[in-house]
Amino acid sequence: MVRGWQLHRCVDLTFADLARMINPVIRGGMRYYGAFYPTALSSFLKRINTYLLRWIRRKYKRFRSIREGLRAWDRAVVH
């Protein structure tokens, strides 16, 4: 499911655009896995976080290091 988003091709999107694109999918996945397969929910969310962090690190040169990527991720999640 996450691979189908082809985030490596979404270089023209901002954080907000990307969030608008994937929020309905994440919301539906959380409802499904939360109700029928709660043990898989954490791996589902971890996979999404990994793909998004990779997208951040590849899109923005200043966030190439893992530490800077995680700081950007924390700022994006808080806002």
N, CA, C and O atoms as a Tinker XYZ file with bonds, in Angstrom:
   316  protein
     1  N      0.829000   -1.193000    0.000000    73     2
     2  CA     0.000000    0.000000    0.000000    64     1     3
     3  C      0.871000    1.254000    0.000000    63     2     4     5
     4  O      0.641000    2.161000   -0.799000    81     3
     5  N      1.840000    1.315000    0.862000    73     3     6
     6  CA     2.688000    2.508000    0.957000    64     5     7
     7  C      3.574000    2.629000   -0.268000    63     6     8     9
     8  O      3.840000    3.738000   -0.732000    81     7
     9  N      4.030000    1.518000   -0.793000    73     7    10
    10  CA     4.873000    1.559000   -1.987000    64     9    11
    11  C      4.141000    2.155000   -3.170000    63    10    12    13
    12  O      4.750000    2.810000   -4.016000    81    11
    13  N      2.855000    1.936000   -3.234000    73    11    14
    14  CA     2.056000    2.433000   -4.342000    64    13    15
    15  C      1.976000    3.952000   -4.402000    63    14    16    17
    16  O      1.626000    4.511000   -5.442000    81    15
    17  N      2.293000    4.621000   -3.312000    73    15    18
    18  CA     2.272000    6.089000   -3.303000    64    17    19
    19  C      3.385000    6.663000   -4.152000    63    18    20    21
    20  O      3.276000    7.794000   -4.626000    81    19
    21  N      4.442000    5.919000   -4.351000    73    19    22
    22  CA     5.621000    6.340000   -5.118000    64    21    23
    23  C      6.117000    7.706000   -4.645000    63    22    24    25
    24  O      6.190000    8.659000   -5.421000    81    23
    25  N      6.450000    7.779000   -3.373000    73    23    26
    26  CA     6.887000    9.044000   -2.779000    64    25    27
    27  C      8.144000    9.592000   -3.431000    63    26    28    29
    28  O      8.350000   10.806000   -3.438000    81    27
    29  N      8.982000    8.736000   -3.974000    73    27    30
    30  CA    10.202000    9.221000   -4.611000    64    29    31
    31  C      9.898000   10.075000   -5.836000    63    30    32    33
    32  O     10.770000   10.805000   -6.308000    81    31
    33  N      8.687000    9.996000   -6.351000    73    31    34
    34  CA     8.291000   10.821000   -7.496000    64    33    35
    35  C      7.542000   12.080000   -7.080000    63    34    36    37
    36  O      7.222000   12.910000   -7.931000    81    35
    37  N      7.259000   12.240000   -5.810000    73    35    38
    38  CA     6.479000   13.387000   -5.317000    64    37    39
    39  C      7.390000   14.515000   -4.856000    63    38    40    41
    40  O      7.247000   15.007000   -3.737000    81    39
    41  N      8.304000   14.919000   -5.689000    73    39    42
    42  CA     9.267000   15.940000   -5.285000    64    41    43
    43  C      8.679000   17.346000   -5.303000    63    42    44    45
    44  O      9.241000   18.255000   -4.693000    81    43
    45  N      7.564000   17.538000   -5.989000    73    43    46
    46  CA     6.966000   18.870000   -6.056000    64    45    47
    47  C      5.990000   19.142000   -4.917000    63    46    48    49
    48  O      5.474000   20.255000   -4.808000    81    47
    49  N      5.725000   18.157000   -4.072000    73    47    50
    50  CA     4.773000   18.323000   -2.980000    64    49    51
    51  C      5.440000   18.909000   -1.737000    63    50    52    53
    52  O      6.631000   18.701000   -1.502000    81    51
    53  N      4.669000   19.632000   -0.957000    73    51    54
    54  CA     5.131000   20.106000    0.348000    64    53    55
    55  C      4.637000   19.133000    1.399000    63    54    56    57
    56  O      3.927000   18.175000    1.091000    81    55
    57  N      5.022000   19.390000    2.658000    73    55    58
    58  CA     4.539000   18.551000    3.755000    64    57    59
    59  C      3.015000   18.553000    3.800000    63    58    60    61
    60  O      2.394000   17.504000    3.970000    81    59
    61  N      2.415000   19.732000    3.646000    73    59    62
    62  CA     0.957000   19.846000    3.735000    64    61    63
    63  C      0.277000   19.103000    2.589000    63    62    64    65
    64  O     -0.730000   18.426000    2.798000    81    63
    65  N      0.819000   19.226000    1.383000    73    63    66
    66  CA     0.240000   18.521000    0.238000    64    65    67
    67  C      0.335000   17.009000    0.425000    63    66    68    69
    68  O     -0.610000   16.272000    0.142000    81    67
    69  N      1.473000   16.572000    0.900000    73    67    70
    70  CA     1.672000   15.151000    1.130000    64    69    71
    71  C      0.716000   14.642000    2.209000    63    70    72    73
    72  O      0.155000   13.554000    2.088000    81    71
    73  N      0.540000   15.429000    3.252000    73    71    74
    74  CA    -0.382000   15.037000    4.322000    64    73    75
    75  C     -1.807000   14.927000    3.795000    63    74    76    77
    76  O     -2.525000   13.989000    4.140000    81    75
    77  N     -2.220000   15.881000    2.960000    73    75    78
    78  CA    -3.564000   15.820000    2.371000    64    77    79
    79  C     -3.730000   14.587000    1.494000    63    78    80    81
    80  O     -4.819000   14.020000    1.409000    81    79
    81  N     -2.657000   14.179000    0.848000    73    79    82
    82  CA    -2.728000   13.032000   -0.052000    64    81    83
    83  C     -2.863000   11.715000    0.715000    63    82    84    85
    84  O     -3.631000   10.839000    0.318000    81    83
    85  N     -2.116000   11.577000    1.816000    73    83    86
    86  CA    -2.066000   10.268000    2.476000    64    85    87
    87  C     -2.935000   10.156000    3.722000    63    86    88    89
    88  O     -3.154000    9.044000    4.203000    81    87
    89  N     -3.438000   11.260000    4.262000    73    87    90
    90  CA    -4.239000   11.174000    5.479000    64    89    91
    91  C     -5.460000   10.265000    5.361000    63    90    92    93
    92  O     -5.697000    9.476000    6.276000    81    91
    93  N     -6.244000   10.329000    4.292000    73    91    94
    94  CA    -7.390000    9.413000    4.211000    64    93    95
    95  C     -6.983000    7.943000    4.211000    63    94    96    97
    96  O     -7.680000    7.104000    4.783000    81    95
    97  N     -5.867000    7.633000    3.578000    73    95    98
    98  CA    -5.395000    6.253000    3.537000    64    97    99
    99  C     -4.952000    5.804000    4.928000    63    98   100   101
   100  O     -5.274000    4.700000    5.367000    81    99
   101  N     -4.215000    6.668000    5.610000    73    99   102
   102  CA    -3.751000    6.334000    6.952000    64   101   103
   103  C     -4.932000    6.185000    7.902000    63   102   104   105
   104  O     -4.970000    5.261000    8.715000    81   103
   105  N     -5.883000    7.085000    7.799000    73   103   106
   106  CA    -7.069000    7.027000    8.654000    64   105   107
   107  C     -7.821000    5.704000    8.454000    63   106   108   109
   108  O     -8.221000    5.057000    9.422000    81   107
   109  N     -8.004000    5.315000    7.199000    73   107   110
   110  CA    -8.686000    4.049000    6.910000    64   109   111
   111  C     -7.895000    2.850000    7.397000    63   110   112   113
   112  O     -8.467000    1.907000    7.944000    81   111
   113  N     -6.587000    2.880000    7.203000    73   111   114
   114  CA    -5.746000    1.778000    7.686000    64   113   115
   115  C     -5.780000    1.655000    9.196000    63   114   116   117
   116  O     -5.800000    0.548000    9.734000    81   115
   117  N     -5.785000    2.799000    9.885000    73   115   118
   118  CA    -5.842000    2.757000   11.345000    64   117   119
   119  C     -7.180000    2.208000   11.827000    63   118   120   121
   120  O     -7.225000    1.453000   12.797000    81   119
   121  N     -8.258000    2.576000   11.166000    73   119   122
   122  CA    -9.572000    2.030000   11.535000    64   121   123
   123  C     -9.620000    0.523000   11.319000    63   122   124   125
   124  O    -10.091000   -0.223000   12.177000    81   123
   125  N     -9.130000    0.087000   10.170000    73   123   126
   126  CA    -9.177000   -1.339000    9.856000    64   125   127
   127  C     -8.284000   -2.137000   10.801000    63   126   128   129
   128  O     -8.747000   -3.054000   11.479000    81   127
   129  N     -6.990000   -1.778000   10.839000    73   127   130
   130  CA    -6.065000   -2.544000   11.659000    64   129   131
   131  C     -6.386000   -2.410000   13.148000    63   130   132   133
   132  O     -6.188000   -3.354000   13.914000    81   131
   133  N     -6.872000   -1.257000   13.554000    73   131   134
   134  CA    -7.238000   -1.070000   14.954000    64   133   135
   135  C     -8.397000   -1.954000   15.370000    63   134   136   137
   136  O     -8.451000   -2.407000   16.513000    81   135
   137  N     -9.331000   -2.207000   14.452000    73   135   138
   138  CA   -10.505000   -3.011000   14.773000    64   137   139
   139  C    -10.266000   -4.504000   14.576000    63   138   140   141
   140  O    -10.707000   -5.315000   15.390000    81   139
   141  N     -9.568000   -4.873000   13.499000    73   139   142
   142  CA    -9.475000   -6.283000   13.146000    64   141   143
   143  C     -8.114000   -6.924000   13.369000    63   142   144   145
   144  O     -8.012000   -8.146000   13.480000    81   143
   145  N     -7.076000   -6.114000   13.435000    73   143   146
   146  CA    -5.732000   -6.683000   13.545000    64   145   147
   147  C     -4.833000   -5.700000   14.280000    63   146   148   149
   148  O     -3.882000   -5.175000   13.701000    81   147
   149  N     -5.130000   -5.446000   15.559000    73   147   150
   150  CA    -4.403000   -4.393000   16.286000    64   149   151
   151  C     -2.900000   -4.637000   16.422000    63   150   152   153
   152  O     -2.139000   -3.680000   16.566000    81   151
   153  N     -2.464000   -5.878000   16.380000    73   151   154
   154  CA    -1.026000   -6.126000   16.505000    64   153   155
   155  C     -0.267000   -5.665000   15.265000    63   154   156   157
   156  O      0.929000   -5.389000   15.347000    81   155
   157  N     -0.932000   -5.577000   14.133000    73   155   158
   158  CA    -0.280000   -5.131000   12.895000    64   157   159
   159  C     -0.298000   -3.618000   12.752000    63   158   160   161
   160  O      0.354000   -3.078000   11.858000    81   159
   161  N     -1.024000   -2.929000   13.608000    73   159   162
   162  CA    -1.137000   -1.477000   13.495000    64   161   163
   163  C      0.206000   -0.786000   13.685000    63   162   164   165
   164  O      0.528000    0.145000   12.947000    81   163
   165  N      0.984000   -1.220000   14.647000    73   163   166
   166  CA     2.273000   -0.564000   14.895000    64   165   167
   167  C      3.226000   -0.756000   13.716000    63   166   168   169
   168  O      3.952000    0.172000   13.361000    81   167
   169  N      3.239000   -1.930000   13.109000    73   167   170
   170  CA     4.129000   -2.128000   11.965000    64   169   171
   171  C      3.641000   -1.329000   10.756000    63   170   172   173
   172  O      4.454000   -0.853000    9.964000    81   171
   173  N      2.335000   -1.180000   10.608000    73   171   174
   174  CA     1.763000   -0.367000    9.535000    64   173   175
   175  C      2.204000    1.087000    9.690000    63   174   176   177
   176  O      2.644000    1.710000    8.724000    81   175
   177  N      2.088000    1.621000   10.886000    73   175   178
   178  CA     2.463000    3.015000   11.126000    64   177   179
   179  C      3.975000    3.214000   11.056000    63   178   180   181
   180  O      4.447000    4.260000   10.611000    81   179
   181  N      4.727000    2.218000   11.492000    73   179   182
   182  CA     6.188000    2.311000   11.421000    64   181   183
   183  C      6.653000    2.347000    9.971000    63   182   184   185
   184  O      7.584000    3.077000    9.631000    81   183
   185  N      6.002000    1.556000    9.116000    73   183   186
   186  CA     6.356000    1.546000    7.700000    64   185   187
   187  C      6.073000    2.904000    7.066000    63   186   188   189
   188  O      6.880000    3.409000    6.285000    81   187
   189  N      4.937000    3.488000    7.398000    73   187   190
   190  CA     4.590000    4.809000    6.865000    64   189   191
   191  C      5.597000    5.854000    7.334000    63   190   192   193
   192  O      6.052000    6.678000    6.541000    81   191
   193  N      5.943000    5.823000    8.613000    73   191   194
   194  CA     6.909000    6.776000    9.141000    64   193   195
   195  C      8.262000    6.626000    8.459000    63   194   196   197
   196  O      8.926000    7.622000    8.171000    81   195
   197  N      8.672000    5.401000    8.201000    73   195   198
   198  CA     9.950000    5.165000    7.542000    64   197   199
   199  C      9.957000    5.748000    6.132000    63   198   200   201
   200  O     10.921000    6.401000    5.733000    81   199
   201  N      8.896000    5.515000    5.387000    73   199   202
   202  CA     8.814000    6.045000    4.030000    64   201   203
   203  C      8.790000    7.569000    4.036000    63   202   204   205
   204  O      9.436000    8.199000    3.199000    81   203
   205  N      8.056000    8.166000    4.966000    73   203   206
   206  CA     7.984000    9.624000    5.009000    64   205   207
   207  C      9.312000   10.245000    5.426000    63   206   208   209
   208  O      9.711000   11.276000    4.884000    81   207
   209  N      9.992000    9.630000    6.377000    73   207   210
   210  CA    11.300000   10.136000    6.783000    64   209   211
   211  C     12.285000   10.037000    5.625000    63   210   212   213
   212  O     13.088000   10.947000    5.419000    81   211
   213  N     12.235000    8.952000    4.874000    73   211   214
   214  CA    13.102000    8.810000    3.710000    64   213   215
   215  C     12.783000    9.887000    2.674000    63   214   216   217
   216  O     13.689000   10.437000    2.049000    81   215
   217  N     11.492000   10.187000    2.493000    73   215   218
   218  CA    11.088000   11.233000    1.553000    64   217   219
   219  C     11.657000   12.588000    1.976000    63   218   220   221
   220  O     12.176000   13.333000    1.146000    81   219
   221  N     11.557000   12.903000    3.267000    73   219   222
   222  CA    12.087000   14.171000    3.787000    64   221   223
   223  C     13.590000   14.262000    3.534000    63   222   224   225
   224  O     14.091000   15.285000    3.067000    81   223
   225  N     14.297000   13.188000    3.846000    73   223   226
   226  CA    15.754000   13.203000    3.729000    64   225   227
   227  C     16.210000   13.309000    2.281000    63   226   228   229
   228  O     17.264000   13.886000    2.014000    81   227
   229  N     15.458000   12.777000    1.357000    73   227   230
   230  CA    15.859000   12.852000   -0.050000    64   229   231
   231  C     15.427000   14.151000   -0.708000    63   230   232   233
   232  O     16.102000   14.643000   -1.613000    81   231
   233  N     14.311000   14.711000   -0.264000    73   231   234
   234  CA    13.803000   15.936000   -0.888000    64   233   235
   235  C     14.622000   17.150000   -0.476000    63   234   236   237
   236  O     14.937000   17.994000   -1.314000    81   235
   237  N     14.966000   17.248000    0.793000    73   235   238
   238  CA    15.653000   18.430000    1.313000    64   237   239
   239  C     17.099000   18.090000    1.637000    63   238   240   241
   240  O     17.379000   17.227000    2.468000    81   239
   241  N     17.997000   18.774000    0.976000    73   239   242
   242  CA    19.421000   18.496000    1.131000    64   241   243
   243  C     19.891000   18.711000    2.568000    63   242   244   245
   244  O     20.741000   17.967000    3.057000    81   243
   245  N     19.348000   19.717000    3.244000    73   243   246
   246  CA    19.810000   20.020000    4.601000    64   245   247
   247  C     19.382000   18.965000    5.619000    63   246   248   249
   248  O     19.866000   18.973000    6.750000    81   247
   249  N     18.489000   18.065000    5.238000    73   247   250
   250  CA    18.023000   17.015000    6.146000    64   249   251
   251  C     18.572000   15.640000    5.773000    63   250   252   253
   252  O     17.996000   14.624000    6.161000    81   251
   253  N     19.662000   15.594000    5.034000    73   251   254
   254  CA    20.200000   14.323000    4.567000    64   253   255
   255  C     20.675000   13.423000    5.709000    63   254   256   257
   256  O     20.539000   12.202000    5.629000    81   255
   257  N     21.225000   14.006000    6.759000    73   255   258
   258  CA    21.667000   13.162000    7.861000    64   257   259
   259  C     20.444000   12.665000    8.638000    63   258   260   261
   260  O     19.394000   13.308000    8.638000    81   259
   261  N     20.590000   11.556000    9.273000    73   259   262
   262  CA    19.465000   10.979000   10.016000    64   261   263
   263  C     19.033000   11.916000   11.134000    63   262   264   265
   264  O     17.837000   12.097000   11.366000    81   263
   265  N     19.983000   12.506000   11.817000    73   263   266
   266  CA    19.666000   13.404000   12.936000    64   265   267
   267  C     18.850000   14.608000   12.463000    63   266   268   269
   268  O     17.839000   14.952000   13.076000    81   267
   269  N     19.277000   15.237000   11.392000    73   267   270
   270  CA    18.543000   16.398000   10.873000    64   269   271
   271  C     17.187000   15.984000   10.305000    63   270   272   273
   272  O     16.210000   16.724000   10.422000    81   271
   273  N     17.129000   14.811000    9.694000    73   271   274
   274  CA    15.855000   14.309000    9.195000    64   273   275
   275  C     14.863000   14.077000   10.317000    63   274   276   277
   276  O     13.682000   14.399000   10.187000    81   275
   277  N     15.341000   13.517000   11.422000    73   275   278
   278  CA    14.460000   13.279000   12.569000    64   277   279
   279  C     14.009000   14.590000   13.212000    63   278   280   281
   280  O     12.873000   14.697000   13.674000    81   279
   281  N     14.893000   15.584000   13.241000    73   279   282
   282  CA    14.485000   16.892000   13.772000    64   281   283
   283  C     13.401000   17.512000   12.904000    63   282   284   285
   284  O     12.434000   18.068000   13.427000    81   283
   285  N     13.546000   17.425000   11.597000    73   283   286
   286  CA    12.531000   17.939000   10.687000    64   285   287
   287  C     11.228000   17.169000   10.853000    63   286   288   289
   288  O     10.144000   17.751000   10.807000    81   287
   289  N     11.339000   15.870000   11.045000    73   287   290
   290  CA    10.159000   15.031000   11.252000    64   289   291
   291  C      9.432000   15.456000   12.531000    63   290   292   293
   292  O      8.207000   15.582000   12.539000    81   291
   293  N     10.180000   15.673000   13.594000    73   291   294
   294  CA     9.574000   16.101000   14.863000    64   293   295
   295  C      8.877000   17.442000   14.717000    63   294   296   297
   296  O      7.781000   17.630000   15.245000    81   295
   297  N      9.500000   18.379000   14.004000    73   295   298
   298  CA     8.869000   19.678000   13.790000    64   297   299
   299  C      7.595000   19.546000   12.961000    63   298   300   301
   300  O      6.604000   20.224000   13.233000    81   299
   301  N      7.618000   18.681000   11.957000    73   299   302
   302  CA     6.443000   18.512000   11.095000    64   301   303
   303  C      5.294000   17.841000   11.843000    63   302   304   305
   304  O      4.131000   18.175000   11.617000    81   303
   305  N      5.604000   16.916000   12.717000    73   303   306
   306  CA     4.573000   16.191000   13.456000    64   305   307
   307  C      3.942000   17.088000   14.507000    63   306   308   309
   308  O      2.743000   16.981000   14.764000    81   307
   309  N      4.717000   17.963000   15.115000    73   307   310
   310  CA     4.209000   18.839000   16.159000    64   309   311
   311  C      3.240000   19.862000   15.580000    63   310   312   313
   312  O      2.234000   20.189000   16.208000    81   311
   313  N      3.538000   20.371000   14.383000    73   311   314
   314  CA     2.694000   21.418000   13.791000    64   313   315
   315  C      1.553000   20.838000   13.093000    63   314   316
   316  O      0.735000   21.569000   12.534000    81   315
